[in-house]
Amino acid sequence: MTGSGLEPDLRAYGELLAAIAGTRVLVAGDVMLDHYIWGDSLRISPEAPVPVVEVERDTFAGGGAANVSLNLAALGVGTLLCGRTGADEAGERLGEILRAEGVGRVPGPAAPQTLEKTRVMARNQQLCRIDREAPREGYALGGVGLEDDLATAMEDCQAVIASDYGKGAIAPAWLEWARGEVGRRGIPLALDPKPALSDPVPGLDLLTPNRTEALRLAGLPERPERGAFPVAEVCRRIRQRWQPRFLVVTLGPEGMVVSVGPGEEEVIPTYARSVFDVSGAGDTVVAALTAALAAGTDLRTAACLANRAAGVVVGKVGTATATPGEILAHRERHPAP
């Protein structure tokens, strides 16, 4: 079941990336600020058996749906983002990051608090994570006014991505509404799902769960990461419940499963050579996949591109993006396995 088809060459990738730069994509979902505290730890606290981190610097990046939008922008895609943030310092900082990268915003009501994840890093290793968030209802994207603005934004887009981090932005009722809107416009709707969506929404164009999410969506017990992944059974069960047009399951170091239809699965091996941090790699995959499909390519070619983009970002520390130049350089340096 491992892929045997040829990966696109540098020229084909260059043409695809040029076509992607002419697309426009709307992202909706759980918008977050990723805060990194970098430092070193050389001693244990006298107050408790925990390391003392001497802080050297703080950095900030877009997380969740914001990271998806930044990955699209890095590919040259015209990008719009819809997600609720608070009228607070984290929301202002995130807004600055998005504006700097040319990501547009769909206006909407403020959230009680901006979703923020703070990671404490010592020597590039994560020691702990601190989450700041309000109750789920504070981030919901439903409501007539916001949906009207989203429907208007879709008019100039070639695809829509629903980025679900289980924080409340994406609900089954909203997905059903969005499915109807994209159907009227003839553009694809992709979902990076979380199993918190207990009610399947059939008929989406693309689902991109990771290994654990796919097992849960399929109603199967979670298995050890090193265990054999039941490709055919997982794809069959997800297709029965969700009925997506396309299904892509990311398997980390094992690559990704590409399913173009019932019983039509292929495993594309990973192109990553150095792995420092997998944070946000799923955001990169759904962004590159959707952008490539919006540009008119086939799913397998889109998956090869997404695999290359993921290979770039996991070689960086923290949530990151992949530019066309980095993807082409990665393809040149590391031929397909």
N, C-alpha and C positions, 0 to 999 in steps of 0.2 A: 504493500500500500504506500510505500515511500515514493515520493515523486521522482519521475525519471525524465520529465520534460526539461528542455533547456531553459536556463534563466536568460532574461533579456541581456543583450550586450550593452556596452557603454553608450553606443549611438542610440539604441532603442530607449534606454533609460533617459538619456538627454532629451529626446523628443517627447517622452511622456511627461517629464518634469516641466518642460516648456508648456505643454498643454495644460497641466495642472495649474500653472501660474495664471491661466486665463479664467479660472473658475471662481465661484463665490459660494461659500458654505456658511450655514447658520448652525451654531452650537447652542444647545439649551441644556441646563442641568445644574448640578451642585457646584457652585463656584467657591473656590477656597484660596486662601493665602498660605503658601508654604514658607515658614520662617526657619532658618538654620542658624544655630549658635555653634560656632566653630571654636575649638580650643584644644588644649592638651591636658592630660591627667597624669600626674606623677606621684600622687599620694592618696591615701584613704582618709576620709573625714574622721576626726576624733569623736564626732557626735553620733555616727552611725556607720555600719560597714558598707559605705558607698564611696565611689570615687569623687574627688574634688576636681572640677574642671575649671581651669584658668582660661577665661574667655579672651579670644584674640579678635574676633570680628563677628558681625551678624550679616546674613544675606537673606534676600527675600525673592520668591518666585511665585508664579501662578500655579495653583494646584487644582485638581479635579477638572471640571469643565473648562476652567480658565487655562489649564495646561493643554487641553485638547485644542483650544483656540490658538494658543501660542505655537503649537506644533504645526497647525495649518498655516499660520502667518509665516513661519520659518520656511515653508515650502513655496511661498509666494502667493498663496490663496487669499483672495479677498474674504475677510472673516468677520462675522457678526456673532456676538455672544449675548445670551440671555440667561441671567441668573441673579438671584437676590443677594445683595450685600448690605451690611449695616452702615449707618451714618457714623462711622468710627474711624480711628486711625488705621486699622487694618484694611478697611474698605477703601480709604483714600490711597493708601500705599498700593493696593492691588490695581486701582484705577490708573495710577501713574505707570505701572508696569505694562498694562494693556495698551494704553495710549502710545507709549514709547515704541511698541511693536506694530502699531497700526491696526489694532483690533477694535472694531466698532462695537457699541453697546446698544441693545434694545432696551429702551427705558421701562422701568417697572417699579413697583413699591419696594421700599427699603425693608430689609430683614431686621429682626431685633438685634442681631449681632453677626458680624462677618465670620464665616467659618474659617478657623485658623488652626494649622497644625505646626507646632514648634518642635523641631528635632534637635537634640543636643548631640553634637558630634565631637569625638576626640580621636585624632589621628585617622580621620575619614571613616570611623566606626560609629554607628548610632548607639548612644547609651540609653536614651529614653525618648519618648514623644509625649508632648503635652497638647491636648485638644481643647479648643474653645469653641463652643457651639450652643445655639439655642434649641428649643424643641423643634421637631420636624415640621410642624405646621407653619413655622416662620419662614420656610424656604420654598413653599409650594408655588408652582408656576401657573396654577389654575386661575380662573377669574376672567370675566368678559373683557375688561379693558386690556389686560396683558395679552390675552389671546388675540384680540384685534390687532395689536401692535406686532405680534409674532406673525400673524397671517399676512400682514402688509410686508414685513421683512422677507418672507419667503418668496415674494413675487420676483425678486432679482437674484434668487439663489438657484444653484444646480443640485443641491443636496442639503439634508438636515441631519445633524447628529444629536441624539439624546444621550448625554453623559450622566449616568446614574451612579452615585456613590452612596446611595442609601440614606441620604440626609433629609429627604423629603421633597426635593424639587420635582422628581419624576414619579408620577402615580399612574396606574392603569388607565384611569379616565382621561388623563392628559395625553397619554400615548395614543389612545383611540382617537382623540380629537386631532392630534398631529398626523396620524395615519390618514385620516380623511382629507386633511388639508394638502398633504404632499401628493395624495392620489389625484386630487383635482388638478394639480399642477404638473403631474407626470415626472416628479423628481423622487429620488430614493430617500428613505428614512433609515438611518443606522442607529442601533442601540448597543451601547456598551453596558450590559445589564448587571444588576446585583440581584441575588436570589431573594432579597426582601420583597421583590415584586411577586407576590404569591399568586396573582391571577395572570395567566399568560395573555398576551395581546397578540393574536395571530395575524399573519400577513405583513410583517415588517420586511424590509428589503435586506437588512444585514444585521446579524447578531455577532458580537465579538467577545464571548466570555473567556476567562482564563480557565486553567485546568480545574481548580476547585469550584468555580462558579458553574462550569459546564456540568460537573457531576451533580451539583445541587439542582440545577435547572432540569436535569434529566431524571431527578428523583432517585439517584443512586447513592450509596454510601460513599463518603469521602475515603480516598485511599492514600497511602503514603506517596509522597512525591516521587519516590524511586520505583513505585510499583508500575506494572504495565497499565497503560491507559486504554480502556475499552473503546476504541475509536468508533467502530461501527454501531455499537449499542448506544453510546452517548448521542451520536448524531441522529440515529433513528428516533430515540425518545424525545429529543429536543424538537425535531421536525414534527413529530406527532402532536406535541403540545403547543408549539409556537408557530409552526408552519411558515418559517422564514423563507424568503427567496434564496438567500445565501447565508451560510454559517461558517465562521472562522473561529477556531478554538486555539488560543495561544498556550503552548506547552513549555515555555521557558527554554531550558537548554535543549529540549527535544524538537524545537521548531514550532510549527503550527499546522493544524488540520484545516484543510480547505474543502468545504462541501458545497458543490454547486447544485446538488439535487439529491433526492432520496437514493441512497446506495452509491453515491458518487463522491467518495472521499479520497483525499490525497494528503500525505504528510510532506511538508516542505521542511527540510532540515534547517537548523538555525545557521545564520551567517555571523553570529557574534564570535569574536576571538578573545576579547578581554571583557570581563564583567566586573564592574565595581559597584553598581547600584541598579536595581531593577525598578526603583521608584518611578512611576509614571510611564513605564514602557508600554502598558496597555493603552494609554492616551495616545502615544505615538502611533501605535498600530491602527487604531480606529480612525485617526486623522488621515494617515497616509492611504489606507484602504478606501475611505470614503472619497477623498480628493481624487484618487485615481479612477474610481468608478464614475465620479462626476465628469471626469475628462473623457469618458467614453471607452476605457479599456476593459478587458475581461477580468474576471475575478482572480484567476491564477497569476496574471501579470501584476495585478494590484497587490496580491499577497506577497509576491517576491519583492516588490518595492517596499512594502510595509516591514517585511522581515529585515531588509537592509537598513531601513531607518531605525528599527529597534536595535539592530546590532551597533549602530552609532551611539544611541543614547545610553545603553547599558554600560558603555565604556566611559561614561562620565559619572561624577558623584552628584547626587541630588536630582530633582526633577529637571529634565533637559529637553532640548529639541534637536532635530537634525535638519541641516540645510541641504539644498540640492548639491552643492559642492562637496559636502561631507559624504553624502550618499554615493556620489560618483567615485570619490576617492576610495571609499570602502569597497566598492565593487571592483575597482582596479587592483587594490592591494590583496583582496581576499577572494579568489575565484570560488565559484559554487562548489560545494562538496560533491 
